[in-house]
Amino acid sequence: MWLDLIKNLRYARPGIIGASAILLALFIISIITDNVTLWKLITHLGDEEFYVGIFPVIYHGISRSLGFGLLLTFCSSMWCGTMLKDLLKLPRPPRHLWRIMVHGYGFPSGHALGTTTFWSYLALKLRMVSLALLAAIIITAVSYSRIALRVHYIHDVLGGISIGVLIPTVSILIEHILLRRMLSLSTKLALVFVYGLALLSTSIVIGLVNDYVYMICGVIMGSGTGHVLLTHGSPSRRSMRSRVLGSLLGMIIGGILYYFIIRRLIGLHLMLGFMFIGFVVTYIIGSISDRL
């Protein structure tokens, strides 16, 4: 399965190298000119909305196991980041220096953490030189943009990068251990809910639960349930039509739910909302694309 996946991705190698060259050129120009507009453009590659949009493409278009592992790792990383921010309460640079408006504490940088987690996971799993090159450029560019925009100190960014490398490494090791075991459907579903509720309970116990935590736990439990049900006995090989349709429906329907419905909720309602959107994007859309 993984050999077929990597073989198919090799056809995208020219595009990956081209994207790397463009981003590297943009990064160099931004450093030379110190152009705020270019830095804002680069820093958007680390925005939450970017990853919300790209997840359905990886999950439905490339590999469901890769996509879910990436989502679970990313959510775990973001949970660690928000816990550290609220525990340490380290300040950002003085507000009058900021070139963009931000909120929250400084350490670790969420953009550096999320970007490093996302691209490190892909690079470690797929082991493609071209993808590793793109990952290194994006991580460096986005992380440096937070300093250039004067909203983070260098230790905030380095902390985010360090955690963003550690968590995917641990996640992949755990995946290898679990893959050796033949787990039943009920056991897999139980593990999904135990993990999501464990993160939520930990946040409540230490008094750091917030809407972001509710969102993360909802995504884990909703998408996890959908993924387990969808992949239990589903075909291992899917047509290109199914992959494209699933990717498009995931981005469109997921985006609509995220922007026009889910973002209006708070607290436990927010968690239930993200459980719903996670289940829809994985199971509902996956089932539809497999049958059409």
KAGI-V440538 format. One record per backbone hydrogen bond with DSSP energy under -0.5 kcal/mol. CO is the residue of the C=O (numbers start at 1). NH is the residue of the N-H. If there is no record, write none. Layout:
BEGIN
co:nh
CO:NH
CO:NH
END
This chain:
BEGIN
co:nh
1:5
2:6
3:7
4:8
5:9
6:10
8:11
9:12
10:13
12:16
13:17
14:18
15:19
16:20
17:21
18:22
19:23
20:24
21:25
22:26
23:27
24:28
25:29
26:30
27:31
28:32
29:33
30:34
34:36
35:39
36:40
37:41
38:42
39:43
40:44
42:45
43:46
44:47
47:50
47:51
48:52
49:53
50:54
51:55
52:56
54:58
55:59
56:60
56:61
57:61
57:62
58:62
58:63
63:67
64:68
65:69
66:70
67:71
68:72
69:73
70:74
71:75
72:76
73:77
74:78
75:79
76:80
77:81
78:82
79:83
80:84
81:85
82:86
83:87
84:88
85:89
90:106
94:97
95:98
109:113
110:114
111:115
112:116
113:117
114:118
115:119
116:120
117:121
118:122
119:123
120:124
121:125
122:126
123:127
128:132
129:133
130:134
131:135
132:136
133:137
134:138
135:139
136:140
137:141
138:142
139:143
140:144
141:145
142:146
143:146
143:147
144:147
144:148
145:149
146:151
146:152
147:150
149:99
153:156
153:157
154:158
155:159
156:109
156:160
157:161
158:162
159:163
160:164
161:165
162:165
162:166
163:167
164:168
165:169
166:170
167:171
168:172
169:173
170:174
171:175
172:176
173:177
174:178
175:179
176:180
177:180
178:181
181:183
184:188
185:189
186:190
187:191
188:192
189:193
190:194
191:195
192:196
193:197
194:198
195:199
196:200
197:201
198:202
199:203
200:204
201:205
202:206
203:208
203:209
204:207
210:214
211:215
212:216
213:217
214:218
215:219
216:220
217:221
218:222
219:223
219:224
220:224
221:225
222:226
223:227
224:228
225:229
226:230
227:231
228:232
231:233
231:234
239:243
240:244
241:245
242:246
243:247
244:248
245:249
246:250
247:251
248:252
249:253
249:254
250:254
251:255
252:256
253:257
254:258
255:259
256:260
257:261
257:262
258:263
261:264
262:265
266:269
266:270
267:270
267:271
268:272
269:273
270:274
271:275
272:276
273:277
274:278
275:279
276:280
277:281
278:282
279:283
279:284
280:285
282:286
283:287
284:288
285:289
286:290
287:291
288:291
288:292
END
